[in-house]
Each structure stands twice: as C-alpha cells, then as structure tokens.
Amino acid sequence: MKLAILGAGAWGSALAVSLGAAHSVTLWSRRAEDCRALSTARSSRYLPDIFLPASVAIEADLRHAIGGADAIIVATATSGLRETLRSIAACATPAAVIWACKGFETASGLLPHQVAAAELPEAVRMGALSGPSFALEVARGQPTAVVLASKDAAFASRSAAALNSPRLRVYSNDDLAGVELGGALKNVVAIAAGISDGLELGRNARAALVTRGLAEIARLGCAMGGRAETFNGLTGLGDLVLTCTGDLSRNREVGVSLAQGKNLEQALVGLGHVAEGVQSARARALGIEMPITEAVCAVLFEGRPAPEAVKQLLMRDPRPER
C-alpha cells in the first residue's frame, strides 16, 4: 500500500518505521524545519534513538504527501485532528483516512470520528487505529497488538489485514465509538494510578484502581454508545493496563507529579508531551457514577491535594461490586 502518515511526532514516526518495512510510506510534518531535520538525521527528536528507514520519504507539502495515497493515517494529537482533516479535504477527496489519536476534542468534547464526520466527505472510508501501544516499543519492533475500528466492518477488516505484520498485529472492530471511548477514558484512570504510585500506596491499590477504573469506563462507554465487550478488549482493558503500569505512560507520569505536590501546569511543563487524560477527565456526563474520575478532576481542576482525594475515595460507603 501507499501510505501517507501525517504528523512526525513520536507516534507518527513509530508508525512510519513499523509500516515502512512493508509499505511505501511518506511521513509529513507541517513544519519545514522538522522535515529538513528528519531528512538529514533520519531521526525524530521525539524518538532520538530510532532511525527512519531510507525507504520512508519525508514531505513538508501536504498535497504532495497525500497524492495518490491508498490510505492517510493522521497521527497528530487530537487537538490537531480537525485542522488536519480540513486541510486534507481542501486538497483532495482521499480514498481512506485513519486517525491514530485518542481523546476528546477540547473545544467541542467530540470524539475523533465525530470530528471526521464533520470535516470529510461522506464518501471517504474512515476509521480509528487504537490500542495498547507505546510509540518507542512499536518503533523498536517489539510485539504490539492494536485495533482498527470503523463503522464499515468490511473496510475495518480489509485495512487491518493490509496493515497487519508479525510485530504489529492489527485486529478489526466495527464498534468505532467504543474503541475511541476506551482509548480516551483509560487516560483518566492512568492519572489516578500515577497518583497512587506517587504516594507509594502499593500494588494492591493500583490493582484496585485498574479494576474499578475499568468498571467506570464501561459504564460511561456503554452510555455513550459503545458495546460492553469492547471495553474488555485491547482498547479497554489492554490499553488501561499498559497506561496505568508502564513507565512510558505520559498520563501516569502526570499523576506521579501531582502526588509529589506539583500543580497541573507544573506537571505538564515537566512532561513536555501531550497528556490526553487531562482533557478526557472533563468528560463527566450523563449522570454516570464515576468516583475515580471525580477524584482526579478534583485534583486537576479544583486544587484538591492528592492525599485528600485518595482519602475521600477510601472513605466511600461499602457497596456490592458491579
């Protein structure tokens, strides 16, 4: 396949390295200086120890990057998705567009597929690539499994089969909303896990957070249109476990910083990357009981000290597990 990957951050660069082994890949960055640096060093500043194969073309001109592509993979942050899709639509009507970002759009609270529906022609086949996937491990060729989701089940199946490789296993799913919700909501629980680890509450506490966090994700996710079984899969449980336990997790790192007494601004400055969970934490709606999310929001946005938020969680009345 001829692929255009838009966004030369850690995830876009990792996908270019992985997919470039079997496909014709063009990697695009909106910044000409980044393209020049990538062309010269063949390495992204986000993944400095990983080198792009010579077969991966670097392009600063969007029209040239997407021209003739069988599929466009948008690997920008969710905050840049709408602008990127709008630019794509202004250049051409693409054959297929797949986004690899997670979370809710800040201004509208929309999921990526809702943004795509507003910005792309109806004829464009589209879907989301999501799952437990640290960019560095994908770029290193370490085994990873992800999901390609689309409302068009046939398109999801064909695309997953085309992108699948021995090191990057791609499953298909037609529960697009559920896949996106799992990928967005797990980041909030990862912040909570980081707070727990930063306060040295132990592995038992982390396991409880992951388990009860999954219950919250499934409750809200089903209420917002996802299917229950999706949240037990790669983009629910799988992504949740990875993000809550892995040292490469940006959202967990934010939680650790908050536990150390830093405020949100200080935690994000120290991170140097996007932490999607900060915006996803605002997705409290529909009257769904979400005590972990409420506690995280109190720390993030209301200035409540992390130990106090944990204490409030632990003092909740006992109830049946469900």
C-alpha positions in Angstrom: 0.0 0.0 0.0 1.0 3.6 -0.5 0.6 5.3 2.9 0.8 8.9 4.0 1.4 9.4 7.7 0.6 12.9 8.9 2.4 14.0 12.0 6.1 13.3 12.7 5.8 13.2 16.5 6.6 10.0 18.4 3.6 8.0 17.3 3.7 9.1 13.6 7.5 8.4 13.5 7.0 5.0 15.1 4.3 4.1 12.6 6.5 5.2 9.8 9.3 2.9 11.0 6.9 -0.1 11.6 4.8 0.2 8.4 7.7 1.3 6.2 9.0 -2.3 6.3 6.2 -3.5 4.1 4.6 -0.4 2.5 5.5 2.7 0.6 5.4 5.4 3.3 5.5 9.2 3.2 5.9 11.0 6.6 4.6 14.6 6.7 5.2 17.3 9.1 3.7 20.8 8.9 7.0 22.4 10.0 9.5 22.7 7.2 12.4 22.8 9.7 11.3 19.5 11.2 11.2 17.9 7.7 14.7 19.2 7.0 16.0 17.7 10.3 14.3 14.4 9.6 15.7 14.2 6.1 19.2 14.9 7.4 19.3 13.0 10.7 16.7 10.3 9.8 15.6 10.5 13.4 12.8 12.3 15.2 13.5 14.5 18.2 10.7 12.6 20.0 12.4 9.2 19.4 16.1 10.2 19.2 17.5 6.7 19.2 15.2 5.4 16.4 16.2 5.9 12.8 13.8 6.1 9.9 14.4 3.6 7.1 15.8 5.2 3.9 12.6 4.0 2.2 10.4 6.4 4.2 10.0 9.7 2.3 9.9 13.0 4.2 7.5 15.6 2.9 6.5 19.1 4.0 3.9 19.7 1.3 0.6 18.2 2.3 -0.7 17.9 -1.2 2.4 16.0 -2.4 2.3 13.8 0.8 -1.2 12.6 0.3 -1.3 12.5 -3.5 -2.1 9.0 -4.8 -2.1 7.5 -1.2 -4.2 4.4 -0.7 -4.7 5.5 2.9 -3.9 8.5 5.0 -3.0 7.9 8.7 -3.4 11.0 10.8 -1.0 10.8 13.8 -1.4 14.3 15.2 -2.7 15.0 18.6 -6.5 15.0 18.9 -6.2 18.8 19.2 -4.8 19.0 15.7 -7.2 16.5 14.1 -9.9 18.9 12.8 -7.4 21.3 11.2 -5.5 18.4 9.6 -8.7 16.8 8.2 -9.9 20.1 6.9 -6.6 20.6 5.1 -6.9 17.1 3.6 -10.4 17.8 2.3 -9.2 21.0 0.8 -6.5 19.2 -1.2 -8.4 16.1 -2.4 -11.0 13.5 -1.7 -8.9 10.7 -0.2 -9.5 7.0 -0.6 -9.4 6.3 3.1 -8.5 8.2 6.3 -7.4 6.5 9.5 -6.7 8.5 12.7 -4.3 7.3 15.4 -5.1 9.9 18.1 -7.0 9.4 21.3 -9.2 11.5 23.4 -11.9 14.2 23.1 -11.6 17.4 21.1 -11.1 20.1 23.7 -13.4 22.8 22.4 -16.4 20.6 21.4 -16.0 17.5 23.6 -16.4 15.4 20.4 -14.8 12.1 19.7 -12.4 11.8 16.7 -15.0 10.0 14.5 -17.5 12.9 15.1 -14.9 15.4 14.1 -14.1 13.4 11.0 -17.7 13.1 10.0 -18.0 16.9 10.1 -14.8 17.6 8.1 -14.6 14.8 5.5 -16.9 14.0 2.5 -19.3 11.2 3.2 -17.7 9.0 0.5 -14.4 8.8 2.4 -13.9 5.5 4.1 -12.6 6.2 7.6 -11.6 4.6 10.9 -9.5 4.7 14.0 -6.3 2.9 15.0 -6.1 2.4 18.7 -4.8 0.1 21.4 -2.1 -0.5 24.0 0.9 0.8 22.1 3.8 2.8 23.4 5.4 4.5 20.4 9.0 3.6 21.4 8.2 -0.1 21.6 6.5 -0.1 18.2 9.4 1.7 16.7 11.8 -0.9 18.2 9.8 -3.6 16.6 8.6 -5.1 19.9 5.4 -7.1 19.5 2.3 -5.0 19.8 -1.4 -5.6 19.1 -3.8 -2.8 18.2 -7.3 -2.4 16.8 -8.5 -0.8 13.6 -12.2 0.3 14.1 -14.7 1.5 11.6 -18.5 1.6 11.3 -17.8 -0.1 7.9 -16.9 -3.6 9.1 -15.6 -4.6 5.7 -13.3 -1.6 5.5 -12.0 -2.3 9.0 -11.3 -5.9 8.1 -9.5 -5.1 4.8 -7.5 -2.3 6.4 -6.5 -4.4 9.4 -5.3 -7.2 7.2 -3.3 -4.9 5.0 -1.5 -3.2 7.9 -1.0 -6.4 9.9 2.5 -7.6 10.4 4.3 -10.1 12.6 5.4 -7.3 15.0 2.3 -5.0 14.7 -0.7 -7.2 14.9 -3.9 -5.4 13.8 -7.3 -6.6 14.7 -10.6 -5.2 13.3 -13.7 -4.0 15.1 -16.9 -2.2 14.0 -17.6 -0.6 17.4 -15.9 2.7 16.5 -17.4 4.7 19.3 -16.5 2.0 21.9 -12.9 1.8 20.6 -12.4 5.5 20.8 -14.0 5.8 24.2 -11.8 3.1 25.6 -8.8 4.9 24.3 -9.8 8.2 25.8 -11.2 7.3 29.1 -8.4 5.0 30.2 -6.1 8.0 30.4 -8.1 9.4 33.4 -7.6 6.2 35.3 -3.9 6.3 34.4 -3.6 9.7 36.1 -5.2 8.1 39.2 -2.7 5.2 39.0 0.1 7.7 38.8 -1.2 9.5 41.9 -1.4 6.2 43.7 2.2 5.2 42.7 3.5 8.7 43.6 2.0 8.4 47.0 3.5 4.8 47.3 0.2 3.3 48.1 1.3 -0.1 46.7 0.4 -2.6 44.1 -2.8 -3.7 45.8 -4.1 -0.1 45.4 -3.0 0.1 41.8 -4.8 -3.2 41.0 -8.0 -1.9 42.7 -7.8 1.3 40.7 -7.4 -0.5 37.4 -10.3 -2.8 38.2 -12.7 -0.2 39.4 -11.5 2.2 36.7 -12.5 -0.3 34.1 -15.9 -0.5 35.6 -16.2 3.3 35.3 -15.0 3.2 31.7 -17.5 0.5 30.8 -20.4 2.3 32.5 -19.8 5.6 30.7 -18.7 4.0 27.5 -21.9 2.0 27.2 -24.0 5.0 28.0 -22.2 6.9 25.2 -22.9 4.2 22.6 -20.0 1.7 23.0 -20.5 -2.1 23.4 -19.7 -3.7 26.7 -17.4 -6.3 25.2 -15.2 -3.7 23.6 -14.1 -2.4 27.0 -12.8 -5.9 27.8 -10.6 -5.9 24.7 -7.4 -4.2 23.6 -8.7 -0.7 23.6 -10.3 -1.1 27.0 -8.6 -3.4 29.4 -5.5 -3.7 27.3 -4.8 0.0 26.9 -5.8 0.6 30.6 -3.3 -1.9 32.0 -0.5 -0.6 29.8 -1.2 3.1 30.6 -1.6 2.5 34.3 1.6 0.4 34.8 4.1 1.4 32.1 6.9 3.8 32.9 6.5 5.3 29.4 2.9 6.4 30.2 2.6 10.2 30.0 -0.7 10.2 31.8 0.6 8.1 34.7 3.6 10.5 34.9 1.2 13.4 35.3 -0.3 11.6 38.3 3.0 10.9 39.8 3.9 14.6 39.6 0.6 15.6 41.1 1.3 13.2 44.0 4.6 15.0 44.5 2.8 18.2 45.2 3.1 19.8 41.7 0.1 21.6 40.3 -1.3 20.8 36.9 0.7 23.4 35.0 4.0 22.3 36.6 3.2 18.7 35.8 2.5 19.4 32.1 5.6 21.6 31.7 7.8 18.9 33.1 6.2 16.3 30.8 7.0 18.0 27.5 4.3 15.9 25.7 0.6 15.8 25.3 -1.3 14.0 28.2 -4.7 13.3 26.8 -6.2 12.3 30.1 -6.2 15.9 31.3 -8.9 16.8 28.8 -10.6 13.4 28.9 -11.2 13.9 32.6 -13.7 16.6 31.8 -15.9 14.0 30.2 -18.2 13.7 33.2 -21.7 13.4 31.9 -25.0 11.5 31.7 -25.3 11.1 35.5 -23.0 8.1 35.5 -21.3 7.3 38.8 -17.6 7.8 38.3 -15.8 8.3 41.7 -12.3 7.8 40.4 -12.8 10.3 37.6 -14.4 12.8 40.1 -11.4 12.4 42.4 -9.0 13.0 39.5 -10.9 16.1 38.4 -10.8 17.5 41.9 -7.0 17.2 41.9 -6.6 18.5 38.3 -9.0 21.4 38.3 -10.1 22.2 41.8 -6.7 22.2 43.6 -7.5 19.4 46.0 -4.3 17.8 47.4 -3.8 14.3 46.0 -3.7 12.6 49.5 -7.1 14.2 50.4 -8.7 13.0 47.1 -7.4 9.5 47.9 -8.8 9.6 51.4 -12.2 10.6 50.1 -12.2 7.6 47.7 -11.3 5.2 50.5 -14.0 6.5 52.8 -16.8 5.8 50.4 -19.6 3.6 51.8 -19.2 -0.1 51.0 -21.5 -1.5 48.3 -21.9 -4.5 46.0 -19.3 -4.9 43.3 -20.8 -4.2 39.9 
